[in-house]
Amino acid sequence: MPLRALFADSFYWIALIFPRDAFHQAVVNHSAALSSAHVVTTDEVFAEFLNHFAGLGPYWRQKSAALVRDLRSDPQIEVLPQTR
């Protein structure tokens, strides 16, 4: 069976780590079922994600930056570079 490829946008990453997001629990539950999927995202998505947390204080800036660093080195996450 071929590996599923799924696109993750900023909505997904924000809801995944932010407990106050209205969709947090749904995304966490859905993520558990995606363990074997190949996830594709972009540099632009990460920029939106980081911008979302920029004004929420040092804790959230550090947490979101750490997640982006981790995702960039995860072999199941493909990050497409920004292009024109």
ROPAKOL-81535 format. One record per residue (C-alpha): residue number from 1; residue in one letter; z, y, x. Coordinates in Angstrom, 2 decimals, decimal comma, m for minus. Each point is the difference from the previous one (the first is absolute). Layout:
<pt><k>NUM</k><r>a</r><up>Z</up><north>Y</north><east>X</east></pt>
...
This chain:
<pt><k>1</k><r>m</r><up>0,00</up><north>0,00</north><east>0,00</east></pt>
<pt><k>2</k><r>p</r><up>m0,95</up><north>3,40</north><east>1,48</east></pt>
<pt><k>3</k><r>l</r><up>2,72</up><north>2,50</north><east>0,79</east></pt>
<pt><k>4</k><r>r</r><up>0,33</up><north>2,74</north><east>m2,64</east></pt>
<pt><k>5</k><r>a</r><up>m0,46</up><north>3,56</north><east>1,22</east></pt>
<pt><k>6</k><r>l</r><up>1,85</up><north>2,70</north><east>m1,92</east></pt>
<pt><k>7</k><r>f</r><up>m0,08</up><north>3,78</north><east>0,43</east></pt>
<pt><k>8</k><r>a</r><up>3,38</up><north>1,74</north><east>0,21</east></pt>
<pt><k>9</k><r>d</r><up>0,03</up><north>3,70</north><east>m0,84</east></pt>
<pt><k>10</k><r>s</r><up>2,80</up><north>2,54</north><east>0,42</east></pt>
<pt><k>11</k><r>f</r><up>1,32</up><north>m0,81</north><east>m3,49</east></pt>
<pt><k>12</k><r>y</r><up>0,69</up><north>m3,56</north><east>1,17</east></pt>
<pt><k>13</k><r>w</r><up>1,70</up><north>0,90</north><east>3,30</east></pt>
<pt><k>14</k><r>i</r><up>2,13</up><north>2,74</north><east>m1,59</east></pt>
<pt><k>15</k><r>a</r><up>1,19</up><north>m2,23</north><east>m2,84</east></pt>
<pt><k>16</k><r>l</r><up>0,66</up><north>m2,84</north><east>2,43</east></pt>
<pt><k>17</k><r>i</r><up>2,62</up><north>1,84</north><east>2,05</east></pt>
<pt><k>18</k><r>f</r><up>1,31</up><north>2,70</north><east>m2,36</east></pt>
<pt><k>19</k><r>p</r><up>2,61</up><north>m1,41</north><east>m2,41</east></pt>
<pt><k>20</k><r>r</r><up>m0,12</up><north>3,12</north><east>m2,19</east></pt>
<pt><k>21</k><r>d</r><up>m3,71</up><north>m0,49</north><east>m0,70</east></pt>
<pt><k>22</k><r>a</r><up>m0,62</up><north>m1,06</north><east>m3,60</east></pt>
<pt><k>23</k><r>f</r><up>m2,17</up><north>m2,90</north><east>1,19</east></pt>
<pt><k>24</k><r>h</r><up>2,20</up><north>m1,14</north><east>2,89</east></pt>
<pt><k>25</k><r>q</r><up>1,21</up><north>m3,27</north><east>m1,53</east></pt>
<pt><k>26</k><r>a</r><up>m3,42</up><north>m0,96</north><east>m1,34</east></pt>
<pt><k>27</k><r>v</r><up>m1,61</up><north>0,58</north><east>3,40</east></pt>
<pt><k>28</k><r>v</r><up>2,76</up><north>m1,91</north><east>1,82</east></pt>
<pt><k>29</k><r>n</r><up>m0,45</up><north>m2,93</north><east>m2,39</east></pt>
<pt><k>30</k><r>h</r><up>m3,77</up><north>0,11</north><east>0,34</east></pt>
<pt><k>31</k><r>s</r><up>0,22</up><north>0,18</north><east>3,81</east></pt>
<pt><k>32</k><r>a</r><up>1,89</up><north>m3,27</north><east>0,15</east></pt>
<pt><k>33</k><r>a</r><up>m3,02</up><north>m1,71</north><east>m1,57</east></pt>
<pt><k>34</k><r>l</r><up>m2,37</up><north>1,53</north><east>2,56</east></pt>
<pt><k>35</k><r>s</r><up>1,42</up><north>m1,62</north><east>3,12</east></pt>
<pt><k>36</k><r>s</r><up>m3,25</up><north>m1,79</north><east>0,80</east></pt>
<pt><k>37</k><r>a</r><up>m2,32</up><north>2,93</north><east>m0,78</east></pt>
<pt><k>38</k><r>h</r><up>m1,80</up><north>2,09</north><east>2,59</east></pt>
<pt><k>39</k><r>v</r><up>0,94</up><north>3,60</north><east>m0,75</east></pt>
<pt><k>40</k><r>v</r><up>m2,39</up><north>2,84</north><east>0,78</east></pt>
<pt><k>41</k><r>t</r><up>1,04</up><north>3,64</north><east>0,14</east></pt>
<pt><k>42</k><r>t</r><up>m1,18</up><north>3,15</north><east>1,77</east></pt>
<pt><k>43</k><r>d</r><up>1,23</up><north>2,74</north><east>2,30</east></pt>
<pt><k>44</k><r>e</r><up>m0,47</up><north>2,41</north><east>m2,92</east></pt>
<pt><k>45</k><r>v</r><up>2,31</up><north>m2,10</north><east>m2,17</east></pt>
<pt><k>46</k><r>f</r><up>2,64</up><north>0,08</north><east>2,73</east></pt>
<pt><k>47</k><r>a</r><up>m0,36</up><north>3,80</north><east>0,23</east></pt>
<pt><k>48</k><r>e</r><up>0,60</up><north>0,31</north><east>m3,77</east></pt>
<pt><k>49</k><r>f</r><up>2,94</up><north>m2,41</north><east>0,26</east></pt>
<pt><k>50</k><r>l</r><up>1,63</up><north>1,95</north><east>2,85</east></pt>
<pt><k>51</k><r>n</r><up>m0,63</up><north>3,33</north><east>m1,75</east></pt>
<pt><k>52</k><r>h</r><up>1,80</up><north>m1,32</north><east>m3,08</east></pt>
<pt><k>53</k><r>f</r><up>3,18</up><north>m0,55</north><east>2,01</east></pt>
<pt><k>54</k><r>a</r><up>m0,30</up><north>3,05</north><east>2,28</east></pt>
<pt><k>55</k><r>g</r><up>2,17</up><north>2,20</north><east>m2,21</east></pt>
<pt><k>56</k><r>l</r><up>2,64</up><north>m2,59</north><east>m0,89</east></pt>
<pt><k>57</k><r>g</r><up>2,09</up><north>0,41</north><east>3,13</east></pt>
<pt><k>58</k><r>p</r><up>0,38</up><north>m1,76</north><east>3,35</east></pt>
<pt><k>59</k><r>y</r><up>0,95</up><north>m3,40</north><east>m1,42</east></pt>
<pt><k>60</k><r>w</r><up>m3,19</up><north>m0,38</north><east>m2,03</east></pt>
<pt><k>61</k><r>r</r><up>m2,20</up><north>1,52</north><east>2,70</east></pt>
<pt><k>62</k><r>q</r><up>1,34</up><north>m2,54</north><east>2,50</east></pt>
<pt><k>63</k><r>k</r><up>m0,18</up><north>m2,91</north><east>m2,42</east></pt>
<pt><k>64</k><r>s</r><up>m3,60</up><north>0,75</north><east>m1,02</east></pt>
<pt><k>65</k><r>a</r><up>m1,11</up><north>0,56</north><east>3,61</east></pt>
<pt><k>66</k><r>a</r><up>1,62</up><north>m3,30</north><east>1,05</east></pt>
<pt><k>67</k><r>l</r><up>m1,82</up><north>m1,83</north><east>m2,80</east></pt>
<pt><k>68</k><r>v</r><up>m3,36</up><north>1,42</north><east>1,08</east></pt>
<pt><k>69</k><r>r</r><up>0,68</up><north>m1,07</north><east>3,61</east></pt>
<pt><k>70</k><r>d</r><up>0,90</up><north>m3,51</north><east>m1,18</east></pt>
<pt><k>71</k><r>l</r><up>m3,03</up><north>m0,27</north><east>m2,29</east></pt>
<pt><k>72</k><r>r</r><up>m2,36</up><north>1,07</north><east>2,78</east></pt>
<pt><k>73</k><r>s</r><up>1,12</up><north>m3,00</north><east>2,08</east></pt>
<pt><k>74</k><r>d</r><up>0,08</up><north>m2,52</north><east>m2,87</east></pt>
<pt><k>75</k><r>p</r><up>m2,92</up><north>m2,47</north><east>0,35</east></pt>
<pt><k>76</k><r>q</r><up>m0,29</up><north>m0,34</north><east>m3,79</east></pt>
<pt><k>77</k><r>i</r><up>m0,51</up><north>3,75</north><east>m0,43</east></pt>
<pt><k>78</k><r>e</r><up>m3,37</up><north>1,48</north><east>0,86</east></pt>
<pt><k>79</k><r>v</r><up>0,09</up><north>3,78</north><east>0,43</east></pt>
<pt><k>80</k><r>l</r><up>m3,43</up><north>1,58</north><east>m0,25</east></pt>
<pt><k>81</k><r>p</r><up>m0,35</up><north>3,12</north><east>2,17</east></pt>
<pt><k>82</k><r>q</r><up>m0,70</up><north>3,41</north><east>m1,46</east></pt>
<pt><k>83</k><r>t</r><up>m3,70</up><north>0,80</north><east>m0,11</east></pt>
<pt><k>84</k><r>r</r><up>m2,19</up><north>2,70</north><east>m1,43</east></pt>
